[in-house]
Structure formats: C-alpha cells, structure tokens
C-alpha cells in the first residue's frame, strides 16, 4: 500500500512529531513496510475466529469509592516543565479541542 | 417564496457522577478545592501508572441506564480516544467506543400542549473528564488545573428526535430531575456538573435528508440550551433562504446576546484513533450485580406521580408540582405520615412553604421546619383550633422565625387560637346586622347569597379568629329570626 508524503505529515501532526527530508522518507518507507506486513497477515483465513482484544481473559477488578490522596500539591507540580505555585503552565493554546 | 424548514436536533449530555473519588484513581472529586491539590500520578498521566475502575461510578451509570429503560451491556470494554490537548495529561481519554454501557431506552418529555413525546437514546457510555484550562489569566501561558481530570462521567446521546428549543429544554430538565432523584449528580449546569452540547441542522419540511449539522457548545443553563437552539435554527434557515450553505462546524454560545459564533471548522476533523484500552480488562456486569444496583434505586418521579394521584387522590397538577423537585416530594411523604391530609399538605407545600423558600432563595433541603411541625399546623386547622388565614399569615411566618418552637406554643403565646365563645361571636353578629340593615332586608327577601358577606364581616371584626363554623351558624340563626 502506498503512503503519500501528505499522509505521513497528517499522521505526524496527530502525534505532534515532525519529519522532513531524510527522516520523512524513512518514515514513509517504514509505514509502507508495516502496512505490507499487515496485508500479509490478512491472508490468513479468520472466518469464525473471535477477534482477540485482550491477551488474558482477566476481568477488571473494581475499586471501592474511597478517597486516598497519594501525593502533595508540590509533588504534583515538581516534574512540570513549567509551573507556578498553583498551576501547570503550557504555551497558550487558541484552538479548542475535544 | 421562502422554503419552510424543520430542525433536526440531537443532544449530548455529560453528567459528572457524584462519586467521592475519580473514575480510575483515588484522588478526591470535591468541587472548589485549590488548583492541583486533588491529583495523583494516575490522573496526571505519569508513565507506569495503571487505572483501577471505581465501582461507584459503574453503579451510578447503571442506575441511569435502568431509569431510562436502556439495555445494559454485560461485557464492557474501554477505549482510548487519542488527542493532544493540555488538559488531557495522558494524551488520551479513557472512554467507551463500540461497547457503550447502555443502548436504546428513551426519555419521556411533556410538551406545552400537555401531550408527551419519547426522545429515544442512542447510547449512554462511561468516560473520564479532562482538566480545566484557563486562557485569560496570563498573557503568555495557559494555566491548567487537573483537579477535574479523571472525574467519572457518563455521556447521554440522543437520537435526532428533538425538533425545537422547547423540546430540548424539556429533555434537559427531565435529565436533570432524574440525576437528582437518582442522587448520581447535582445537576448544576453553572458549575459544569451537567453539560449539554447540541447538534442542530435544518431541512425542508417533509424532507428525509438531514442538512449539514452544526455543533453548539458552552450553554451553561437549560434556558441557554433553548436560546442557542432557537437562534441556530433561525440562523441556518435565513442563511439557506438567502442562497448560502451551512458550514459543518463547532459554534459557541454567547449568553449575553443569545447568539452563536464560529469556534472551529470541522474540515480539520480530528482522527481520534480509538483503540481498546489495554490497561483495563473488561468490566463484567453480571445478573447479580445488576440486581444489587436495581435494589438500591430510589423511587422515580413517574412512580411517585402515579402513587400521589392514584393512592393519595391528588390532582394531576398538584402531583406534578410535588414530584418536580425530589426534596418536595420526599417532604410531602414525611408530612402525610404525621397528618394524612393529602390535599391540604400538598397545598401547604405548593403555597406558603414554596413562597417562603422563594422569598429567601432557599431550596426545600434548606427548609427550617420539620415535617412534624407542618403536620402540627395542619392538625390545628383541621381540629378548628386556628383559622386557615391565621395559620398561613401569622403562625407559619412566626414558626419560621422560631423554628425550635411547636405550633401549639406559638398559637398560645401569640393568641392566635380560634374564638369559639358563642356569646362573644354573637355580639359581633348583632353589630354586623345592625350595620347593614339594607342587606339584611335583601337577605330576608330571598337573596340568600348575601350570607357570605355577613360571615365575612364577622370574621373581619374578630381579626380572623372567630371559629368560622360557629360564626356561620350564628349569622344564619340571627338572620332567620325575623
């Protein structure tokens, strides 16, 4: 399956990654290889086989609704690239999302 | 000639579930805390953390599904909805994609003409909330508070069955009433615990092909939902009639002037790349579990309404007013346990009590008098110890000022008791008859309808305290003694 340069750029944008020149070409080839492998897998006849979604047949374990505060406000902000005493700070975003 | 258009509207309602801790982590969900104090490595999306699902969130979501007669899914999977935004620390939202907890079901709404209409539901699914971004606090940075991140939500999605702003108003009102009855959300749209987005399009009347839809967000009250929809229907209709086309886009609502404005075009539509959430094995809802949740369901407004009208004999109107608000319905039930005078109790709640609460901007849950005290007042009226007028105009206000007193104590200390002393009342009767000789003559000539006038005068002169039955009998006797 052919992956266009434009498609690579779209995917890169969704992942907030940047490719140009050599790296763009390499990503394009890698994606094509991955898709080719998927095409190969598709050759197997899976009629009547349930899709495998989880690798175990575990069920979720529910948690009781109890509040436990595990970290302090200061610890929460400690790893932030930018923060003030109250808030995480990020570059201004104009366009909304979600 | 201008084409006539009809609107097609679907709503998406996010309901913040009233759990103590978040959907997938144990940090608190309490509203109004200092920023970034109710967070955890899980809600902040740190690497290596794993979500654990809060049972109360599922219980609440199931309650909503049962209340709306939905089919409840037995094997629930979660999915990751991927997008980059600063208020979503993991880079994905845990949600349900192809296996929503609930499908089908419907909400019955009452229309202005008294008829009802079923608004069908597409689905109700469980998911988590995002943090909050503040764009206007700082010149260069956006400030982010993650206290809300990870709070349990359900999203209720309707079929495009809604035709007008009024129907949308009725629908959201019903959803709010239900979540309050179920005690799963406080239903506060201003604080954002209940949020509504509307998908609106218009098409020529009778057409079966929907027009291009516009999504409107940021309507922070139920009346704004109606205003935004009314505005948008008008805008789209005028646009098409003027030869334009509707853009598929997201619009915001400006509450100040009631208009909508373009926020972003849909061409840049996001590819959310949903895939199954590998960190959460499926949540299984067994028959036993479902039965357990069902057993904890409170009575719903429709059940209460049926009981109030059938068992207690209340009118359609009285019963509707009572069940409109859960606290009023519960209060009513408590009062009638003490004083089974259904109609009178209903009148007291809809009349003096509602009036007092409105005047003081209070809710029923803040009312200072106990059901026993209100029952006490009603008993005093029923046993003729105090007139209805004295009870509602003097005793009730006095009791709200002295909520630790009993009605009997105040009747005594304020001298509100009915006067049953016949000789005193008869004295007033004689005064009244002497004052209206013409009317007395008319009555005796056969104008019996004047009786009320004389009794009224007697009551007035006794400052409302004469026992009305005694007064009535004495007036009649005096008039007939020609």
HADDOCK unambig.tbl for C-alpha pairs under 7 A between the chains (distance, minus, plus):
assign (segid A and resid 58 and name CA) (segid B and resid 281 and name CA) 6.11 0.50 0.50
assign (segid A and resid 59 and name CA) (segid B and resid 281 and name CA) 5.21 0.50 0.50
assign (segid A and resid 59 and name CA) (segid B and resid 282 and name CA) 5.41 0.50 0.50
assign (segid A and resid 59 and name CA) (segid B and resid 283 and name CA) 6.11 0.50 0.50
assign (segid A and resid 59 and name CA) (segid B and resid 284 and name CA) 6.87 0.50 0.50
assign (segid A and resid 60 and name CA) (segid B and resid 280 and name CA) 6.33 0.50 0.50
assign (segid A and resid 60 and name CA) (segid B and resid 281 and name CA) 4.75 0.50 0.50
assign (segid A and resid 60 and name CA) (segid B and resid 282 and name CA) 5.58 0.50 0.50
assign (segid A and resid 60 and name CA) (segid B and resid 283 and name CA) 5.24 0.50 0.50
assign (segid A and resid 62 and name CA) (segid B and resid 52 and name CA) 6.52 0.50 0.50
assign (segid A and resid 62 and name CA) (segid B and resid 53 and name CA) 5.22 0.50 0.50
assign (segid A and resid 62 and name CA) (segid B and resid 54 and name CA) 5.88 0.50 0.50
assign (segid A and resid 62 and name CA) (segid B and resid 55 and name CA) 5.42 0.50 0.50
assign (segid A and resid 63 and name CA) (segid B and resid 52 and name CA) 6.24 0.50 0.50
assign (segid A and resid 63 and name CA) (segid B and resid 53 and name CA) 5.73 0.50 0.50
assign (segid A and resid 63 and name CA) (segid B and resid 54 and name CA) 4.84 0.50 0.50
assign (segid A and resid 63 and name CA) (segid B and resid 55 and name CA) 5.70 0.50 0.50
assign (segid A and resid 64 and name CA) (segid B and resid 54 and name CA) 6.04 0.50 0.50
assign (segid A and resid 64 and name CA) (segid B and resid 55 and name CA) 5.82 0.50 0.50
assign (segid A and resid 65 and name CA) (segid B and resid 19 and name CA) 6.87 0.50 0.50
assign (segid A and resid 65 and name CA) (segid B and resid 20 and name CA) 6.17 0.50 0.50
assign (segid A and resid 65 and name CA) (segid B and resid 21 and name CA) 5.79 0.50 0.50
assign (segid A and resid 65 and name CA) (segid B and resid 54 and name CA) 5.78 0.50 0.50
assign (segid A and resid 65 and name CA) (segid B and resid 55 and name CA) 6.51 0.50 0.50
assign (segid A and resid 65 and name CA) (segid B and resid 56 and name CA) 5.87 0.50 0.50
assign (segid A and resid 66 and name CA) (segid B and resid 20 and name CA) 6.53 0.50 0.50
assign (segid A and resid 66 and name CA) (segid B and resid 21 and name CA) 6.04 0.50 0.50
assign (segid A and resid 66 and name CA) (segid B and resid 26 and name CA) 6.39 0.50 0.50
assign (segid A and resid 67 and name CA) (segid B and resid 20 and name CA) 6.34 0.50 0.50
assign (segid A and resid 67 and name CA) (segid B and resid 21 and name CA) 5.16 0.50 0.50
assign (segid A and resid 67 and name CA) (segid B and resid 26 and name CA) 4.96 0.50 0.50
assign (segid A and resid 67 and name CA) (segid B and resid 27 and name CA) 5.53 0.50 0.50
assign (segid A and resid 67 and name CA) (segid B and resid 28 and name CA) 5.44 0.50 0.50
assign (segid A and resid 68 and name CA) (segid B and resid 26 and name CA) 5.14 0.50 0.50
assign (segid A and resid 68 and name CA) (segid B and resid 27 and name CA) 5.69 0.50 0.50
assign (segid A and resid 69 and name CA) (segid B and resid 26 and name CA) 6.85 0.50 0.50
assign (segid A and resid 69 and name CA) (segid B and resid 27 and name CA) 5.32 0.50 0.50
assign (segid A and resid 70 and name CA) (segid B and resid 40 and name CA) 6.28 0.50 0.50
assign (segid A and resid 71 and name CA) (segid B and resid 40 and name CA) 6.10 0.50 0.50
assign (segid A and resid 72 and name CA) (segid B and resid 37 and name CA) 6.81 0.50 0.50
assign (segid A and resid 73 and name CA) (segid B and resid 36 and name CA) 6.04 0.50 0.50
assign (segid A and resid 73 and name CA) (segid B and resid 37 and name CA) 4.79 0.50 0.50
assign (segid A and resid 86 and name CA) (segid B and resid 35 and name CA) 5.85 0.50 0.50
assign (segid A and resid 86 and name CA) (segid B and resid 36 and name CA) 6.75 0.50 0.50
assign (segid A and resid 87 and name CA) (segid B and resid 35 and name CA) 6.52 0.50 0.50
assign (segid A and resid 87 and name CA) (segid B and resid 36 and name CA) 6.68 0.50 0.50
assign (segid A and resid 87 and name CA) (segid B and resid 143 and name CA) 5.68 0.50 0.50
assign (segid A and resid 87 and name CA) (segid B and resid 144 and name CA) 5.60 0.50 0.50
assign (segid A and resid 87 and name CA) (segid B and resid 145 and name CA) 5.90 0.50 0.50
assign (segid A and resid 88 and name CA) (segid B and resid 143 and name CA) 5.76 0.50 0.50
assign (segid A and resid 88 and name CA) (segid B and resid 144 and name CA) 5.08 0.50 0.50
assign (segid A and resid 88 and name CA) (segid B and resid 145 and name CA) 6.79 0.50 0.50
assign (segid A and resid 89 and name CA) (segid B and resid 141 and name CA) 5.85 0.50 0.50
assign (segid A and resid 89 and name CA) (segid B and resid 142 and name CA) 5.74 0.50 0.50
assign (segid A and resid 89 and name CA) (segid B and resid 143 and name CA) 4.80 0.50 0.50
assign (segid A and resid 89 and name CA) (segid B and resid 144 and name CA) 6.23 0.50 0.50
assign (segid A and resid 90 and name CA) (segid B and resid 141 and name CA) 5.53 0.50 0.50
assign (segid A and resid 90 and name CA) (segid B and resid 142 and name CA) 5.27 0.50 0.50
assign (segid A and resid 90 and name CA) (segid B and resid 143 and name CA) 6.52 0.50 0.50
assign (segid A and resid 91 and name CA) (segid B and resid 140 and name CA) 6.88 0.50 0.50
assign (segid A and resid 91 and name CA) (segid B and resid 141 and name CA) 4.97 0.50 0.50
assign (segid A and resid 91 and name CA) (segid B and resid 142 and name CA) 5.96 0.50 0.50
assign (segid A and resid 92 and name CA) (segid B and resid 135 and name CA) 6.86 0.50 0.50
assign (segid A and resid 92 and name CA) (segid B and resid 140 and name CA) 6.08 0.50 0.50
assign (segid A and resid 92 and name CA) (segid B and resid 141 and name CA) 4.79 0.50 0.50
assign (segid A and resid 92 and name CA) (segid B and resid 142 and name CA) 4.76 0.50 0.50
assign (segid A and resid 93 and name CA) (segid B and resid 142 and name CA) 6.77 0.50 0.50
assign (segid A and resid 97 and name CA) (segid B and resid 85 and name CA) 6.73 0.50 0.50
